[in-house]
């Protein structure tokens, strides 16, 4: 029975690694990710895989899709995506030329006590580890020159648990995954800033993305 098979997959899959197809392309990865049972987040809703050109020089990595992203099936299309789009445009980076993805491919949430609204819930370390093979497969295929880690979850997934965005934001860090990794806050942090601090938070985020444009130039052949 299909239901029985799903329960077995959840119980025995240690991570997404066993779901990575051989001789993968981005399209094959995307299709395979919809069948992943590497952790229990597959029960939360639609898989939201990365999007962008195979030859992208820049990969942007967030934490996980949000409510609007899960409903649409595309990364960074909600309010955070609009902040990111504005920052990329200000830095002279065409979003259509970058690859956008998340460290975790499902929206983890809890229900509000007084409404049916789905409230973001941070993924556990075990869920991040389980989903990491998808992110690494995306990196291996696109071979970006620069990876931008948007927020602490993405930065820890790529640079380890000791990395602190507050200490190194906007600065290129050497990595095995790309010529440089640049970490900054997640654009949702700009939206969550108190009204009196929001303009400053936005300027700081925009400055970090402009720094990414400089790093792109420095890592070009």
C-alpha positions in Angstrom: 0.0 0.0 0.0 1.3 3.5 -0.8 0.8 4.8 2.7 2.7 1.9 4.2 5.6 2.5 1.8 5.7 6.2 2.8 6.0 5.3 6.5 8.8 2.9 5.9 10.7 5.5 3.9 10.4 8.0 6.7 11.6 5.5 9.3 14.6 4.3 7.4 15.9 7.3 5.4 18.8 8.9 7.2 18.9 11.9 4.9 18.1 13.0 1.4 21.3 11.4 0.1 19.7 8.1 -1.0 17.2 10.1 -3.1 19.8 11.9 -5.2 19.5 10.4 -8.7 22.7 9.3 -10.5 23.9 11.5 -13.4 21.6 14.2 -12.1 20.6 17.4 -13.9 18.8 20.2 -12.2 15.5 19.0 -13.7 16.1 15.5 -12.4 17.1 16.8 -9.0 13.9 18.9 -8.8 11.7 15.9 -9.7 13.5 13.6 -7.3 13.2 16.1 -4.4 9.4 15.8 -4.6 9.7 12.2 -3.6 12.2 12.8 -0.7 11.4 11.3 2.6 14.8 12.1 4.2 13.1 13.8 7.2 9.5 14.3 8.3 9.2 17.8 6.8 7.8 16.3 3.5 4.5 16.1 5.4 4.4 19.9 5.7 3.5 20.5 2.1 4.9 21.2 -1.3 8.7 20.8 -2.0 10.1 24.1 -3.1 13.3 23.5 -5.0 15.9 25.9 -6.3 15.5 27.9 -9.5 17.8 29.6 -11.9 20.2 29.0 -14.8 22.6 26.1 -14.7 25.5 28.5 -15.5 24.7 31.0 -12.7 27.7 32.7 -11.3 25.9 33.5 -8.0 23.8 31.2 -5.8 21.6 32.7 -3.1 20.8 30.3 -0.3 18.0 31.1 2.2 16.8 29.1 5.2 13.6 27.6 3.9 10.6 28.6 1.8 7.9 30.7 3.5 4.1 30.4 3.4 3.7 32.2 0.0 6.7 30.3 -1.5 5.2 27.0 -0.5 1.8 27.9 -1.9 3.4 29.1 -5.2 6.0 26.4 -5.4 8.8 28.9 -6.1 11.6 30.3 -3.8 11.6 34.0 -2.7 8.3 35.2 -4.3 6.8 36.6 -1.1 7.7 39.8 0.9 11.2 38.6 1.6 11.6 38.0 -2.1 10.6 41.5 -2.9 13.3 42.9 -0.5 15.8 40.6 -2.1 14.8 41.7 -5.6 15.2 45.4 -4.7 18.7 44.7 -3.2 19.8 42.8 -6.3 18.5 45.6 -8.6 20.3 48.2 -6.5 23.5 46.2 -6.8 23.2 45.8 -10.5 22.6 42.0 -10.3 19.9 40.6 -12.6 17.9 38.1 -10.6 17.3 36.1 -13.8 21.1 35.4 -13.8 21.3 34.0 -10.3 20.3 30.6 -8.8 18.0 31.0 -5.8 17.4 28.1 -3.3 17.1 27.2 0.3 19.0 25.1 2.8 15.7 23.3 3.6 13.2 22.6 0.8 10.0 22.5 2.8 8.1 25.2 4.8 8.2 24.2 8.5 5.4 25.9 10.4 3.1 25.8 13.4 -0.5 27.0 13.5 -1.4 30.2 15.4 -3.4 29.7 18.6 -6.2 32.0 17.5 -6.1 31.5 13.7 -5.3 29.0 11.0 -2.3 31.2 9.9 0.9 29.2 9.3 3.7 30.6 11.4 7.4 30.0 10.4 9.2 27.6 12.7 13.0 27.2 12.5 14.2 23.8 11.2 16.1 21.5 13.6 19.7 20.8 13.0 18.8 17.2 12.1 16.4 18.5 9.4 19.1 20.8 8.0 21.5 17.8 7.8 18.9 15.6 6.2 18.2 18.2 3.5 21.8 19.2 2.9 22.5 16.7 0.1 20.1 18.6 -2.1 21.9 21.8 -1.6 25.3 20.3 -2.2 24.0 18.6 -5.4 22.7 22.0 -6.6 26.2 23.6 -5.9 28.0 20.8 -7.7 25.8 21.2 -10.8 25.8 25.0 -11.0 29.4 25.6 -9.8 28.7 29.2 -8.7 31.6 31.6 -8.3 30.0 33.2 -5.3 27.4 31.8 -2.8 25.4 34.2 -0.7 24.2 32.7 2.6 21.0 34.6 3.6 20.7 34.2 7.3 22.2 32.1 10.1 20.7 28.8 9.0 22.1 28.9 5.5 25.5 30.1 6.7 25.7 27.3 9.2 24.7 24.8 6.6 27.6 25.9 4.4 30.2 27.1 6.8 29.6 25.1 10.0 28.0 25.7 13.3 30.7 28.1 14.6 30.2 30.7 11.9 28.5 33.9 13.0 26.8 36.1 10.5 27.0 39.0 12.9 30.8 38.9 12.9 31.4 38.2 9.2 28.4 39.6 7.3 29.2 41.1 3.9 32.8 39.7 3.9 33.9 37.0 1.4 35.0 33.7 3.1 37.0 31.0 1.4 35.1 27.8 1.0 35.3 24.4 -0.7 31.9 25.1 -2.3 32.8 28.3 -4.2 35.6 30.8 -4.7 33.8 32.9 -2.0 30.8 32.6 0.3 29.3 35.9 1.5 26.9 35.8 4.5 24.3 38.4 5.3 21.0 38.4 7.1 17.9 36.9 5.6 15.8 39.6 4.0 12.9 38.7 6.4 15.1 40.2 9.1 14.7 43.6 7.4 10.9 43.2 7.5 11.0 42.1 11.1 13.0 45.1 12.2 11.2 47.7 14.4 9.8 50.6 12.3 12.4 53.0 13.6 15.2 50.6 12.6 13.9 49.3 9.3 15.5 51.9 7.1 18.9 51.2 8.6 18.4 47.4 8.4 17.5 47.8 4.7 20.6 49.9 4.0 22.9 47.4 5.7 21.3 44.5 3.7 21.6 46.4 0.4 25.3 47.2 1.3 26.0 43.5 1.8 24.5 42.6 -1.6 26.5 45.4 -3.3 29.6 43.8 -1.7 28.5 40.6 -3.5 28.7 42.4 -6.8 32.2 43.4 -6.0 33.2 39.9 -5.1 31.7 38.7 -8.4 34.0 41.0 -10.2 37.0 40.0 -8.2 36.4 36.3 -8.8 35.8 36.6 -12.6 38.4 35.3 -15.0 
